[in-house]
Amino acid sequence: MHFHVVALLLFGTSLAFNLFGPNTYAKGESVPLLLNKIESDHTQLPYRYHDLPFVCHDRRQQPKTLLLGEILKGDRFWDSMYDLQFGIDRPCVYLCAMSASLIGLNRADQLVKNGYVVHWSVDGLPGATTFTGKAGLAKYYAAGFPLGFVEDDISYLYNHVTLVVRYHTEKNKRHSIVGFEVYPKSIDDDRCLNDHDYYDNFAILPQDPVKKKQEKNHIIHYTYSVYWREDHTINYNSRWDLYYANDNLKAANSVHWISLVNSLMLAGLVSLVAATFVYRLFKTNPKRSKSDHEDDDLWRQLAHNAMKPPVYVSVLTTVTAYGVQSIVAAVGVLATLFLNNTLHFGSGVSASAFFNNHQGAIFTCSFVILLASGFASAFMGIIVHKLLVNEAPGHVYRGFSTLNLSFMFSAVLPSVILGGMLVINCIVWAKESSNALPFGTIVFIMILFAVVEVPLGLLGGIFGNKVKFPVRSFLVTSYIALDEKTRSSFRFGDHKKAIFLSTFFGLIPFGIVYVDLQLILNTIWLEKTTFFYMYGFLLFTTLLVLLVVAESAIVITYISLTIYKDHHWQWLSFGASSSIGYYVFLYSIYYHIYHLLIADFVSSLIYFSYMALVSITIGVGCGAVGVISALLFVRKIYSSAKRE
């Protein structure tokens, strides 16, 4: 028994070191090169490299077992025929002679003209194209290398690659891999040629019409070279730095700091306006006329109506719970990534090494936090529901009602995500793209939602139902018993006011998030070979947006009660606060027209499907903050008025 316990502890310890520490190699050890996928900035349809009909295949090649995060990220790793032995240079290795049909050649021609880039991996590092900075600055990497090139409308395929693997010697005299560079060539020959040798490029489609008709298949010769170089300037801790560096790095940092200053100024302005309104609301001035006091106190007369439940209160509470879950998940993920970049996770590994070397772990972490946030959505949903329907202090829902509400509050966000994911998955599956999730993965995700998310939501609802506020709390003292449980009537004549407030107050938070939004869109849709890493800026911007939205909701509620003398503040605060989602989607349309290089309908459909899902989630998340802030504000002012 003790032996098994010790064995498990040793296994866990070794696994931890393997996760956080480098893989080390001795000379002659085999280093696997994994094939992944090809993707393009001109389309949103990546494909598995192994499935291409014009590359080398071997029945011994097997797909690698992937973690959930790697599958969600879109990775599709396969074993390769490339033989890499650590520290042993191989100037010329003949890989295979691929007999490609005319259909396969046409496919290659299409992919090359669409600018597809190949992704391979060695020791967790993506194969990179090397660039030199402006004015002779240090080099930097872009993940992937081109499948081929086009010249005079003729497509040429890269069928030879020179692999340069850089390594660093560790203290134990073993070596860790710190760089993986790929230099492709197009050679119309079966030999490996030097850089100074003259050679013709390999045209994918034969240019001779007679030869093109006579040959049903065309032989493509694949070769490669491998060189190992020790690099004293890079160690395992900093091996990802070159992937983040580029010519625009300093400019991007400057733009971020300028944007941050502007955002702080906007947030300060909104805070000043909110503080002024709140101060004016409670300030009493004996020198003011009686009529002025009566005008300012009209909001007090709305106390009874302001406490009435709004129309469709269950819908409002449900979307608020949806928003709470999305915010908790987003802030949780960003905080985790920020701490990973700030603190040292693991044994002496660099601050950001874990998520860099385990890219799929970001998606796994995000998914786990999303599941766990179901507790928060049901917990807050029950409390907000009680306050919106103006339940008596200390009221506790019965068991069935609690479970019913908890399930509804915790299941909305997963349902929206699963629904959107299934629709998009059907589209990419029909196009045979590698981004299509396997059926087993979809079933597994559904099981996780049912087994983990829903029980956590039910547990959160039970705890939320048991929450009782102190007797002196403004949430209790502001309670007003209603003669009848009628819903606050909804007047469609106020749509102009709602549109005006939504348009104005949605523009402010969008202005704060604009720069980060553009950089994220560039990384995801336009420059797929780059990586986003400014999680600290993004986390601070997110918190700043939530603060501005909360203060804006207070200002909107103040305007509704004091200026418009209207007690319909619940849906108004949600609509105005969630309007940032409209701006995000409108900007995504502008971005698609003026920035993206997408031309095919399916890629555009995928893009807008994802952006619609993101815009809805952002809008509902900010709307939830607005409703909760307005709810607390209304309860606070009427609690103070009641005490007076």
N, C-alpha and C positions, 0 to 999 in steps of 0.2 A: 504493500500500500504506500509506504513511504517512498519507495523507488518511483512509483508512478507520479506522485506529487512533485518530486524533485525533477523528474523528466519533463513534466509540464512547465515547471518554472523555468528550466533551462531553455525549453523550446520558445516560451514567451519572450525570454530575454534575448535570445538569438534573433527572433522575429523583429523585436523592437530595434535592435542594432541594424538589421537588414533594411528596415524601413527608413531609418534616419541617417544611417551611415553609408559610405560609398561602397560600391562593389569594387573589389581589388583583384588584380590579375597578375600572374607570373608569366614570364616569357614562354610562348608556345601554347598557352591555354586558348581554348576556342572561345571566340567572342561572337555571339549570335547577332546577325543583322536581320531585323524584322521589316517586312513589307507592310505598308499601311494603306494609304489611299492616294487618290489624285483629286485635286480640287482647283477651282478657278475663281477669280474675282469677277468673271463675266457671267457666271451662272451659280445657282445655289444647289447644284446637283453633283455632289462628289461620288466617286466610284472606287470600289476596291481595286487596288493595283493588281492583285492576283487574278482578278476576273478578266483583265484586258486580253483580247484575243490575239495580241501581237507581241506578248512578252513570254519569257521562258517559264515553263511549267514543269513540275516534277511531282509525281504521285506521292513521294515521301513528304512533301510539304503539307503541314497541318495548320489549321487556324489555332491561334493561341487562346487560352482561356482568359476571358476578360472580366474585370470587375464591373459592377453596375455603372460606376461613374465613367469608366472608359467607354462603355457602350453608349451612354447618354451623350458623351463628348463627340461621338462619331468615329472613334478609332475602330479599326478592323485589322488587327495584327495577324500576319501569317509568317511562318518560317520561310526562309529564302534559300536559294542555291549558292549564295555567296559565302565563300569559305574564308573567314578571318581568323588568323592565329596571332595572338598578341605578340607584338614586337618583331614580327617576321614580315619584311617587305616582299611583295610579289609584283614585279614590274609588269607582268602580262599574264592574265589568266583567261582562257577561252571558256565562256559560260555555256553557250548553246547556239545551235543554228535553228532558229524558229521559222517554220514554214507557215506563213500568214496568207490567208485567202484574201481575195479582193475585197470581201466584206470587212475583214479585219483591217486591211490597209485603209479603206475609206473611213473606218472608225478612228484609226490613228490620225488620219488627216484632219478629221473634224475636231478631235480633242486638241491637237496641236494648235489649230487655228483659233480655238476658243481659249487659248492661254492656260491650259491645265498645268499644274505644278505637282510634282511627285513628292510624297512624304515617306521616308524610311526612318528607321530608328536604330541606334546602337547605344546600349546601356542607358536607355531613357532619354537620350539626346536626339533631337530630330536632325536628320541630315540637312546641312545648311549650305546656302549659296553665300559666298564671301564677297563683301563690298569694302571698298576703301573710302573713308570719309573725305569730305571736301578739303582742299588745300593740304593733301597728304596726311590727314589725320588718321588715327588708328582705325583698324578694320572693325567691321561689325557683321553680324550674321542676319540672314533672313531664312526662316525655316522653309525647307523644301528646295527643289531645283526643277527647272523647266523640263517638260516632257520632250520638247523639241523647239524649233524656231521656224519662222516663215520669212522667206526672202523672194521678192518678185512673184508673190502669190503662190510660191511652191513651198510645201511643208517638208521639213527635214526632221528626222527622228534622231534623238540622242541614243545611240546604241553602245557607247562605251562610257564608263565612268571611272574617274580617278578618285579613289577614296583616301583621304588624309585623316588619320585618327590621331589626335593629340592626347598626350597622357602626362600625368604628374606623379612623381615618385613620393609615396607616403613614408611615414616613419618606420613602418615595418618592412621596408624595402620592397613592398609590392607596389603596384601601380594602379591609379584610378584614371578613368577616361574623362577628359575635360573638354574635348572638342571633336566634332565629326563634320568634316568638310567634304562636299561632293563637287567635282569638276567634270561636267558631262561634255562629251564630244559626239559629233555625228560623222561616222567614218564608213565609206562605201567599200569596205574591205573586211577580211577576217583576221587582220593583224592589229596588234597594238602598236601605234606609231608614236614617235616622239613629237614634242611640240614643234620642232623645227622641220619635221618631215612634211612634204606636200601630200595632201590627200584630198579626194573628192568627198563632199558631204553625201550622206545617204538620203536621197529623195524618197519619200514614202510611196508615192505613186509613180510608176515608170513614165518617163516623159516621151518615150518612143511609142507612138500609137500602135504600130504593128506588134511590138513586144508586149504592150499592155493587153492586147487582145489575145495573144498566143499563150501567155503565162496565166494559168489559173491560180497558182500559188507563187509567192515571192519569198525568198530566203532572207531572213534578217540575222546577221551575225552579231551576237552580244559578247562583249569582252569587258574586262575590268582590271584595274591596277589598285594595289593597296600599299600605302606608306604609313609608317608609324613614326611620329615625331614627339620628342619630349619637349614640353613647354614649361619653362620656369616662371612665366609671368601669370599663369592661371593655375588655381588649385580647385579642388572639388567644390569648395564653398562658393567660389565666384564664377563657376563655369557657365552660368546662365547670363552673366552680365552682357556678353556680346550679342545675345538675342534681343536684349532690351535697348541696346544702344543703336542710334541712327543719326543721320544728319539733322533731323528735326527735334532731337531730344531736348536741347537747350531751349529752343523756341517753344516747345510744348510746355516745359516747366515754367517759362516766363508767362505764357498765356494763362496757365493755371493759377499762378500767384496773382496776376492782375484780375482774373475772374474772381478769385477768392476775396480780394479787397472790395470789388464792386458788389459781390454778394453780401458781404458784411455791411456795406453801406445801405443796401436795400433792406436787409433784415433790421438794421437799426432804425430806418425810417418807419417801417411797419410797426416796430416795437414802440416808437415814440407816439405814433398815431393811436395805437391801442391803449397805451398808458394815459394819453390825454383824454380819450373818451371815457375810460374807467374813472379817472379822477373827476371829470366833470359830472359823471353820473352820481357820485356819492358826495360831492362837495355841496355844502349849504352856505349860502351867502345872505345874511340878514338884510343887506342893503338892496337886494333885488326886489322888483315889484312882485305883487301877488300873482299877477297874470303870468309872469315868467316862471314862477314856481309851479303854477298849475300846468304850464306847457311841459316843463321838465318832469313833472310827476305823472304824466299820462301813462307812462310805461308801467307805473305801479298798479294802475287800474286794470291792466291786462293780465294780472297775476293768475286769475282763475282760468282764463282761456289759454294762457301760455303753458299751463301745466296739463292741458288736455292731451291725450295721446294723438299723434298725427295719423292721418290716413295711411293705410298700408303699413302699420307699425311693424308687423312681422317682417315685411320686405326690407324696411329701413334697417332693422336690427340685424337681419341676415347679411346684408351687404356691408354693414359696419363690422360684423364679426369676420367676414371675408377680408376686409381691409386690415383689421388688426392682425390677422394671421399673415397676410402678405408683408406687413411692416415688420413684424417680429422675425419672420424668416429672412427678409432682406437685410435688416440691421444685424441679425445674428451672423449671417454669412460674411458680410462686410467686416464686422468686428473680428471674426475668426481670421480672415485673410490679413487684416491690418495687424493683429497680434502676431500672426505668423511672420510678417515682415519686420516686426519690431522686437519680439522676444526670441529667444533661442529655444527651439523645440528639438530635443534630442541631445545626443552626446557630442557636444563640440561642433555641431553642424551649423552652418551659416543660418542667419535668421530666416531666409526665404527658401532654404534648400528643400524642405519637405514637399510643399505644393509644387515647386518647380520640377522636381524629379518624379513626382507622382501627379501628373496633370489631371488624371481622372479623379483624383481624390477631391478636387475642388467640387466636382459635380456630385460625388458621393456625400461629401459634407453638406452641400446645399440641400440634397434630398433628405438627409437625416434631420437637418434643422427644420425643413418644411414639415416633416412628419411630427416632430416634437412640438411645433408651433400650433398644432391642433388643440392642445391643452389651453393655450392662451386665447384662441378664438372663442371657444365655448365658455371659458371662464368670464371673459369680458362681455360676451354676448348676453349671458344671463343677467349680469349686473345692469348693463345698458338697457336691456328689455324691461327690467323692473322699473328703472327710472323713467323711461319713456312712456310707459303705460300708467305711471304715477301710482304704483302699488304702495300700500301703507307700509311705514317703516317696520322692519322685522318680518314682513310677509315672506313665507317660504312656499315655493311651488311643491306640488305633490310629485310623487315619484315618476309617474308616467309623463307628466308635463315636462319635468326636468330632463328626462331622457330624450323626449321628442325634440325639445328645443336644442339640447346639446348636440344631438345628431345633425339637426338642420344647420346649426352654426358652424360645426366642424367639417361638414361634408361638402360645403359649397365650393371652396377653393380647389380641393382635389378634383371635384367633378368638372369644374371649368378647365383645369389643366389637362385632365385625362381626355375630356372631350376634344379640346383643341389639338392635343397630341395625336389622337386617333385620326382626326381629319387630315392633319398634315402628313401623318404616317402613310395614310392611304395614297396620298398624292405622290410622295417620293417612292413608295413601293411600286406604283404603276410605272414609274420611270426607271425602275431597277437601280435606284441610287443606294449607296452604302449607308446613307443616313436613315434608311428605313429600319425601325427597331424590330428585332426578331419577335415572333409571336410569343415565345417563351418569356422574353423580357417584359412584354406588355402584361402578360398574365401575372408575372412576379410582382410588378409594380401595383397592380390591382389588389393582389393579396396583401402586400405591405400596407396599403391604404386601409384595407378592411381589418387587418389584424393589429396594426399599430396605431394608425391615425384615428380611427373611430373610437377605440377604447380610451385613448388619451383624451379625445374630445368629451366623451361621456364623463370621464373622471374630472376634467376641468369644469364641466357644467355642474357636477355635484358639489365641488368645492365653491364655485361661484354662487350657488344657491344658498350656501351656508354663511356667506359673508354678511356680517351685520355691522352697521356703522355706529360710532359712538353717539350718544344721545345729543351731545352738543354739536355734532357735525352739521354743516350747512346742508348736506344732502338729506338730513332728517328734518331739521327745523324749517326747511323751505317747503316741506310737504303740505299740500293743500287738498283737503278732502273734497272730492267732486260730488255734486248731488247725483249725477248719473254718469255712467261710463261711456260717454259719447266721444266719438272721434272728432278732432278738430277738422272743420270743414275745409275743403280745398277749393280755392278760387282760381280759375284759369285766367282771370283777367290780370293776374300779377305776373304773367310770363315775361312781359317787357322788363320789369324790375329784375327778375331772376336772370334773364339773359344779360342785362347790363352788368350786374354784380359778378356774374360768372366770367364774363369776358374780361373785366378789369382785374379781378382778384386772381384769376388763373394765370395771367400774364406775368405776375411778379415771381411766383415760384418757378415758372418755366424759365424766366431770365436767369435765375440762379443756377439751374441745372443744365443750361444750354451747352456750355463748353464740355462738361463731362459726357453729356448725351452724344455730342458729335464725335468725341474720341472713341466712345464705346461702339457707336455705329461703324466708325472706320475700321476698328479692330475686328468686328464680327462679320461685316458684310463686304467691306471694300478692300481691306489689306489683311487677308487671312494669314499671311506669313508673319504678322507682327503679334506681339503679346501686350495685353493691358496689365499694368502693375501699380497704378497710382490709387491703391485702395484706401490709403489714408485720406487723400483729397475727396474721394468719392464718399467715404463714410461721413466726413465732416459736412460735405455738401448735402447729403441725405438728411442728416440731423438738422441742418440749417433750414432746409425746405420744410421739414415737419414743424419746426418752430414758427416759421413764417405762415404756414397754413393754419396753425392753431391760433395765432394772433389775428389773422385775417378773418377767421370764423367768428372771433369775438367782435371784431369791428362790424362784420356783416350783421350779426345778431343785434348789436347796438343800433345800427341804422334801421333795421327792421322794426325794432320796438319803439324807438324814440322819434325817428323821422317819419317813417311810413305808418306808424301806429298799427303795425301788423304783428300778430302773435304767431304766424306760421313760420317759425324760425327753423324747425327741424329739417325739413327737406331743402329749405333754402340754404342752410349751412352746408349740407351735404353736396348739393348741386354746385355751389360756388367753389367749394374746396376741391371737388373732384374735377373741376374744369381743366386742370393741368393735363389731364389725360387727353383732352381734345387737342391741346396744343402739341403734345408729343406725337399724336397720330398725324396731325396736319404737317408737322415738321418731317415726319417719316415720308409723307407724300412728296414734299419738296426735295428731300434727300434722294428719293428714288429717281426723280426727274432730272436733277441737276448734278448728282454726284455718282450714283451707281452706274455701272456699265452693263446692267442686265438688259437683255433683249428678248428672251423667250418668255412666253406667257406663264409657264409652270413656275419658273423661278420668281417671277413677280408675285404670283399667287402665294407661294411659300413665304416670301418676304412680308407681304401685307397681312398674312394670317398670323405670323409671329408678332408683328408690330401691333396688330389689333389686340392680341392677348396681353402684350406688355403694357399698352396704353390703358386698357381696361383695369389691369392690376394696379398700375400707378394711380390712376384716377380714383379707384375705389379705396385704395390705401389712404390717400390724402383726404378723401371724403370721410373716412372713418375718424381720422384725426379731427376734422372739422366738426363732426357731430358730437364727439366726446367733449371737445373744448367748449362748444356752444352750450352743451348740456350742463357742464360744470359752471359756466358763466351765468346761465339763467338761474340755476339753483342758488348760486352765491348771491346774486343781486336781490332775489326775492327773499332769501333768508335774512339778509341785512335789512331789507325793507320791513320784514315782519317783526324784527327785533326793535326797530325804531317805533 
